[in-house]
């Protein structure tokens, strides 16, 4: 078992200038992130209001996020995603598209999601959710 780290956990660590991302998750736990999380983090680089801020964000990503395994959205995760999305549509209660990709990736690995706010993720039946 392991943890897929949600984007918000990285953003919080970067904003608080934490030099030890490992303090945000349980010791000895396998951790990783999804490719969509990499995209969301780099979106923050492109949205920075100045070059210095963009460079700082990029440095954080390269120092911390890229030190962890990055999991692709595989065929297995895609098939799981389709089932989860259909179930949510039937209930009329959808979570964000990126969060559902993160959830499906975690579930395809048999891992939980580590997030700051589990409200959306807890709507995904069968997903383990832990809050940082």
HUCOR-V831674 format. One record per residue. PSI is psi as a letter, one per 30 degrees, with the letter a starting at -180 (* if undefined). OMEGA is omega in whole degrees, 0 to 359 (999 if undefined). Layout:
BEGIN
PSI OMEGA
PSI OMEGA
END
This chain:
BEGIN
k 178
a 183
k 168
k 184
k 179
l 184
e 182
e 179
e 177
e 181
e 178
e 180
e 180
e 180
e 180
g 179
h 178
k 179
f 183
i 180
f 182
f 177
f 183
f 179
l 184
k 179
k 177
g 181
k 171
k 180
l 176
a 178
l 181
l 177
e 179
e 177
e 176
e 179
e 180
e 179
e 179
f 173
e 177
e 176
e 182
f 180
f 182
k 184
f 174
l 184
e 180
e 179
e 178
e 180
e 179
e 179
e 180
e 179
e 179
e 180
e 183
e 181
e 188
e 185
e 182
f 175
f 183
l 173
k 178
k 184
k 178
l 174
j 186
l 176
e 179
e 178
e 179
e 179
e 177
e 178
e 180
e 179
e 180
e 181
e 178
e 179
e 179
e 179
e 179
e 179
f 182
g 183
j 185
k 170
l 181
k 183
e 180
e 179
e 180
e 175
e 177
e 180
e 181
e 178
e 179
e 182
e 179
f 178
f 186
g 182
l 174
l 174
k 174
k 186
l 175
e 182
j 185
g 185
e 181
e 183
e 180
f 176
f 180
j 183
k 177
f 180
k 173
k 183
k 174
k 179
k 180
* 999
END
